Amino acid sequence: MSRHFHYIVFDEERRVLITTLGDENIVRVAISADCGFSWRPLYKGPWQFVPVLVEKDRWVFGFDSGIAKGGVAVYSFDEDDWVFAYLKPDGYRFAQFTSITRFNDYYVGSLGYPPAILVSKGLLHWYPLHIDPTSTKYNHFVDATIWRDKVVVATGKELLIFDSRDVEEALRRKPFLAPYKAYLDRVRGVLFMLKRLPRIPRVQE
């Protein structure tokens, strides 16, 4: 059973609610076609998410995992298939997404830890628009939204505004999130699932 909702969004085209769940629950994503009266699991596994971005032919999820260092997941409707991209932050132990949105042809991602705003062309490499190196704790308030031709960011203590020139400049910097093999983290993910499998009762002789 889930302890709480992480994020909830409505896909207008498919007329379903999508929610991400935490913590310690093997059901990480659930959907509802009746305004939340009933839910069915969409993804069971070790990877935990917070934000969901609804696109025309897929949903994009940002990792908020205690197992993997960071990443994004993409669910494709036509194939009914999940693809996971494991992403390692530069100089930090892990990265946790709080939101993902679109700005023209780019993705804009917010991190709660480290508090940061990143941009990406294709979800695999994320470049820093803003990073707060002074914060050592998860910041729930970091969020980015698109207003006209600007990226508007709230951090809980600042309001930051970026335009397309800022985005282009960020893309020339060293990536803050980049793919890694995640071999050890995948093994830890398997162990996470094995520990939570239903126990088979022993037959008394």
Contacts in CASP RR format, 6 or more apart in sequence:
PFRMAT RR
TARGET T0000
AUTHOR 0000-0000-0000
METHOD contacts of the structure
MODEL  1
MSRHFHYIVFDEERRVLITTLGDENIVRVAISADCGFSWRPLYKGPWQFV
PVLVEKDRWVFGFDSGIAKGGVAVYSFDEDDWVFAYLKPDGYRFAQFTSI
TRFNDYYVGSLGYPPAILVSKGLLHWYPLHIDPTSTKYNHFVDATIWRDK
VVVATGKELLIFDSRDVEEALRRKPFLAPYKAYLDRVRGVLFMLKRLPRI
PRVQE
1 25 0 8 1.000
2 21 0 8 1.000
2 22 0 8 1.000
2 23 0 8 1.000
2 25 0 8 1.000
2 27 0 8 1.000
3 22 0 8 1.000
3 23 0 8 1.000
3 24 0 8 1.000
3 25 0 8 1.000
4 21 0 8 1.000
4 22 0 8 1.000
4 23 0 8 1.000
5 19 0 8 1.000
5 20 0 8 1.000
5 21 0 8 1.000
5 22 0 8 1.000
6 19 0 8 1.000
6 20 0 8 1.000
6 21 0 8 1.000
6 22 0 8 1.000
6 48 0 8 1.000
6 49 0 8 1.000
6 50 0 8 1.000
6 64 0 8 1.000
7 19 0 8 1.000
7 20 0 8 1.000
7 49 0 8 1.000
7 50 0 8 1.000
7 51 0 8 1.000
7 52 0 8 1.000
8 17 0 8 1.000
8 18 0 8 1.000
8 19 0 8 1.000
8 20 0 8 1.000
9 17 0 8 1.000
9 18 0 8 1.000
9 19 0 8 1.000
9 52 0 8 1.000
9 54 0 8 1.000
10 16 0 8 1.000
10 17 0 8 1.000
10 18 0 8 1.000
10 54 0 8 1.000
11 17 0 8 1.000
11 18 0 8 1.000
11 54 0 8 1.000
11 59 0 8 1.000
12 54 0 8 1.000
13 56 0 8 1.000
14 77 0 8 1.000
15 33 0 8 1.000
16 31 0 8 1.000
16 32 0 8 1.000
16 33 0 8 1.000
17 31 0 8 1.000
17 32 0 8 1.000
17 33 0 8 1.000
17 35 0 8 1.000
17 36 0 8 1.000
18 29 0 8 1.000
18 30 0 8 1.000
18 31 0 8 1.000
18 42 0 8 1.000
18 52 0 8 1.000
18 54 0 8 1.000
18 59 0 8 1.000
19 29 0 8 1.000
19 30 0 8 1.000
19 31 0 8 1.000
19 32 0 8 1.000
19 39 0 8 1.000
20 28 0 8 1.000
20 29 0 8 1.000
20 48 0 8 1.000
20 49 0 8 1.000
20 50 0 8 1.000
20 51 0 8 1.000
20 52 0 8 1.000
20 61 0 8 1.000
20 64 0 8 1.000
21 27 0 8 1.000
21 28 0 8 1.000
21 29 0 8 1.000
21 30 0 8 1.000
22 28 0 8 1.000
22 48 0 8 1.000
23 48 0 8 1.000
26 44 0 8 1.000
26 45 0 8 1.000
26 46 0 8 1.000
26 193 0 8 1.000
26 196 0 8 1.000
27 41 0 8 1.000
27 43 0 8 1.000
27 44 0 8 1.000
28 43 0 8 1.000
28 44 0 8 1.000
28 45 0 8 1.000
28 47 0 8 1.000
28 48 0 8 1.000
28 49 0 8 1.000
29 41 0 8 1.000
29 42 0 8 1.000
29 43 0 8 1.000
29 49 0 8 1.000
29 61 0 8 1.000
29 75 0 8 1.000
30 39 0 8 1.000
30 40 0 8 1.000
30 41 0 8 1.000
30 42 0 8 1.000
31 39 0 8 1.000
31 40 0 8 1.000
31 42 0 8 1.000
32 38 0 8 1.000
32 39 0 8 1.000
32 40 0 8 1.000
42 75 0 8 1.000
43 73 0 8 1.000
43 75 0 8 1.000
43 82 0 8 1.000
45 189 0 8 1.000
45 192 0 8 1.000
45 193 0 8 1.000
46 65 0 8 1.000
46 67 0 8 1.000
46 68 0 8 1.000
46 188 0 8 1.000
46 189 0 8 1.000
46 190 0 8 1.000
46 192 0 8 1.000
46 193 0 8 1.000
47 63 0 8 1.000
47 65 0 8 1.000
47 67 0 8 1.000
47 68 0 8 1.000
47 73 0 8 1.000
47 84 0 8 1.000
47 189 0 8 1.000
48 63 0 8 1.000
48 64 0 8 1.000
48 65 0 8 1.000
48 66 0 8 1.000
48 67 0 8 1.000
49 61 0 8 1.000
49 62 0 8 1.000
49 63 0 8 1.000
49 64 0 8 1.000
49 65 0 8 1.000
49 73 0 8 1.000
49 97 0 8 1.000
50 62 0 8 1.000
50 64 0 8 1.000
50 96 0 8 1.000
50 97 0 8 1.000
50 98 0 8 1.000
50 99 0 8 1.000
51 61 0 8 1.000
51 62 0 8 1.000
51 97 0 8 1.000
51 98 0 8 1.000
51 99 0 8 1.000
51 100 0 8 1.000
51 109 0 8 1.000
51 110 0 8 1.000
52 59 0 8 1.000
52 60 0 8 1.000
52 61 0 8 1.000
52 62 0 8 1.000
52 100 0 8 1.000
53 59 0 8 1.000
53 60 0 8 1.000
53 61 0 8 1.000
53 100 0 8 1.000
53 101 0 8 1.000
53 102 0 8 1.000
53 107 0 8 1.000
55 102 0 8 1.000
57 76 0 8 1.000
57 77 0 8 1.000
57 78 0 8 1.000
58 74 0 8 1.000
58 75 0 8 1.000
58 76 0 8 1.000
58 77 0 8 1.000
59 74 0 8 1.000
59 75 0 8 1.000
60 72 0 8 1.000
60 73 0 8 1.000
60 74 0 8 1.000
60 100 0 8 1.000
60 107 0 8 1.000
60 123 0 8 1.000
61 72 0 8 1.000
61 73 0 8 1.000
61 74 0 8 1.000
61 75 0 8 1.000
62 71 0 8 1.000
62 72 0 8 1.000
62 73 0 8 1.000
62 97 0 8 1.000
62 100 0 8 1.000
63 70 0 8 1.000
63 71 0 8 1.000
63 72 0 8 1.000
63 73 0 8 1.000
63 87 0 8 1.000
63 95 0 8 1.000
63 96 0 8 1.000
63 97 0 8 1.000
64 96 0 8 1.000
64 97 0 8 1.000
64 98 0 8 1.000
65 71 0 8 1.000
65 94 0 8 1.000
65 96 0 8 1.000
66 94 0 8 1.000
67 185 0 8 1.000
67 188 0 8 1.000
67 189 0 8 1.000
67 192 0 8 1.000
68 86 0 8 1.000
68 94 0 8 1.000
68 182 0 8 1.000
68 185 0 8 1.000
69 86 0 8 1.000
69 87 0 8 1.000
69 88 0 8 1.000
69 89 0 8 1.000
69 93 0 8 1.000
69 94 0 8 1.000
69 95 0 8 1.000
69 180 0 8 1.000
69 182 0 8 1.000
69 185 0 8 1.000
70 86 0 8 1.000
70 87 0 8 1.000
70 88 0 8 1.000
70 89 0 8 1.000
70 94 0 8 1.000
70 95 0 8 1.000
70 96 0 8 1.000
70 97 0 8 1.000
70 177 0 8 1.000
71 84 0 8 1.000
71 85 0 8 1.000
71 86 0 8 1.000
71 87 0 8 1.000
71 95 0 8 1.000
71 97 0 8 1.000
71 177 0 8 1.000
72 84 0 8 1.000
72 85 0 8 1.000
72 87 0 8 1.000
72 97 0 8 1.000
72 100 0 8 1.000
72 123 0 8 1.000
73 82 0 8 1.000
73 83 0 8 1.000
73 84 0 8 1.000
73 85 0 8 1.000
74 82 0 8 1.000
74 83 0 8 1.000
74 85 0 8 1.000
74 123 0 8 1.000
75 81 0 8 1.000
75 82 0 8 1.000
76 83 0 8 1.000
85 123 0 8 1.000
85 124 0 8 1.000
85 179 0 8 1.000
86 179 0 8 1.000
86 180 0 8 1.000
86 181 0 8 1.000
86 182 0 8 1.000
86 185 0 8 1.000
87 95 0 8 1.000
87 124 0 8 1.000
87 126 0 8 1.000
87 177 0 8 1.000
87 178 0 8 1.000
87 179 0 8 1.000
87 180 0 8 1.000
88 177 0 8 1.000
88 178 0 8 1.000
88 179 0 8 1.000
88 180 0 8 1.000
89 95 0 8 1.000
89 114 0 8 1.000
89 176 0 8 1.000
89 177 0 8 1.000
90 174 0 8 1.000
90 175 0 8 1.000
90 176 0 8 1.000
90 177 0 8 1.000
90 178 0 8 1.000
92 113 0 8 1.000
92 114 0 8 1.000
94 113 0 8 1.000
95 111 0 8 1.000
95 113 0 8 1.000
95 114 0 8 1.000
95 116 0 8 1.000
95 176 0 8 1.000
95 177 0 8 1.000
96 111 0 8 1.000
96 112 0 8 1.000
96 113 0 8 1.000
96 138 0 8 1.000
97 109 0 8 1.000
97 110 0 8 1.000
97 111 0 8 1.000
97 112 0 8 1.000
98 110 0 8 1.000
98 111 0 8 1.000
98 112 0 8 1.000
98 139 0 8 1.000
98 140 0 8 1.000
98 142 0 8 1.000
98 143 0 8 1.000
99 109 0 8 1.000
99 110 0 8 1.000
99 142 0 8 1.000
99 143 0 8 1.000
99 144 0 8 1.000
100 107 0 8 1.000
100 108 0 8 1.000
100 109 0 8 1.000
100 110 0 8 1.000
101 107 0 8 1.000
101 108 0 8 1.000
101 109 0 8 1.000
101 144 0 8 1.000
101 145 0 8 1.000
101 146 0 8 1.000
102 108 0 8 1.000
102 146 0 8 1.000
103 119 0 8 1.000
103 146 0 8 1.000
103 151 0 8 1.000
103 164 0 8 1.000
103 167 0 8 1.000
104 164 0 8 1.000
105 121 0 8 1.000
106 119 0 8 1.000
106 120 0 8 1.000
106 121 0 8 1.000
106 167 0 8 1.000
107 119 0 8 1.000
107 120 0 8 1.000
107 121 0 8 1.000
107 122 0 8 1.000
107 123 0 8 1.000
107 126 0 8 1.000
108 117 0 8 1.000
108 118 0 8 1.000
108 119 0 8 1.000
108 129 0 8 1.000
108 144 0 8 1.000
108 146 0 8 1.000
108 151 0 8 1.000
109 117 0 8 1.000
109 118 0 8 1.000
109 119 0 8 1.000
109 120 0 8 1.000
109 126 0 8 1.000
109 144 0 8 1.000
110 116 0 8 1.000
110 117 0 8 1.000
110 118 0 8 1.000
110 142 0 8 1.000
110 143 0 8 1.000
110 144 0 8 1.000
110 153 0 8 1.000
111 117 0 8 1.000
111 118 0 8 1.000
111 142 0 8 1.000
112 138 0 8 1.000
112 139 0 8 1.000
112 140 0 8 1.000
112 142 0 8 1.000
113 135 0 8 1.000
113 137 0 8 1.000
113 138 0 8 1.000
113 139 0 8 1.000
114 131 0 8 1.000
114 132 0 8 1.000
114 133 0 8 1.000
114 135 0 8 1.000
115 131 0 8 1.000
115 132 0 8 1.000
115 135 0 8 1.000
115 139 0 8 1.000
115 142 0 8 1.000
115 155 0 8 1.000
116 128 0 8 1.000
116 129 0 8 1.000
116 130 0 8 1.000
116 131 0 8 1.000
116 132 0 8 1.000
116 142 0 8 1.000
116 176 0 8 1.000
117 128 0 8 1.000
117 129 0 8 1.000
117 130 0 8 1.000
117 131 0 8 1.000
117 142 0 8 1.000
117 144 0 8 1.000
117 151 0 8 1.000
117 153 0 8 1.000
117 160 0 8 1.000
117 162 0 8 1.000
118 126 0 8 1.000
118 127 0 8 1.000
118 128 0 8 1.000
118 129 0 8 1.000
118 170 0 8 1.000
118 176 0 8 1.000
118 177 0 8 1.000
119 126 0 8 1.000
119 127 0 8 1.000
119 129 0 8 1.000
119 167 0 8 1.000
119 170 0 8 1.000
119 171 0 8 1.000
120 126 0 8 1.000
120 127 0 8 1.000
120 177 0 8 1.000
121 171 0 8 1.000
124 178 0 8 1.000
124 179 0 8 1.000
125 175 0 8 1.000
125 177 0 8 1.000
125 178 0 8 1.000
125 179 0 8 1.000
126 175 0 8 1.000
126 176 0 8 1.000
126 177 0 8 1.000
126 178 0 8 1.000
127 170 0 8 1.000
127 171 0 8 1.000
127 172 0 8 1.000
127 173 0 8 1.000
127 174 0 8 1.000
127 175 0 8 1.000
127 176 0 8 1.000
128 170 0 8 1.000
128 173 0 8 1.000
128 176 0 8 1.000
129 151 0 8 1.000
129 153 0 8 1.000
129 162 0 8 1.000
129 166 0 8 1.000
129 167 0 8 1.000
129 170 0 8 1.000
130 153 0 8 1.000
130 160 0 8 1.000
130 162 0 8 1.000
131 176 0 8 1.000
132 139 0 8 1.000
132 155 0 8 1.000
139 155 0 8 1.000
139 156 0 8 1.000
141 154 0 8 1.000
141 155 0 8 1.000
141 156 0 8 1.000
142 153 0 8 1.000
142 154 0 8 1.000
142 155 0 8 1.000
142 156 0 8 1.000
143 153 0 8 1.000
143 154 0 8 1.000
144 151 0 8 1.000
144 152 0 8 1.000
144 153 0 8 1.000
145 151 0 8 1.000
145 152 0 8 1.000
146 152 0 8 1.000
149 163 0 8 1.000
149 164 0 8 1.000
150 161 0 8 1.000
150 162 0 8 1.000
150 163 0 8 1.000
151 161 0 8 1.000
151 162 0 8 1.000
151 163 0 8 1.000
151 166 0 8 1.000
151 167 0 8 1.000
152 159 0 8 1.000
152 160 0 8 1.000
152 161 0 8 1.000
153 159 0 8 1.000
153 160 0 8 1.000
153 161 0 8 1.000
153 162 0 8 1.000
154 160 0 8 1.000
END
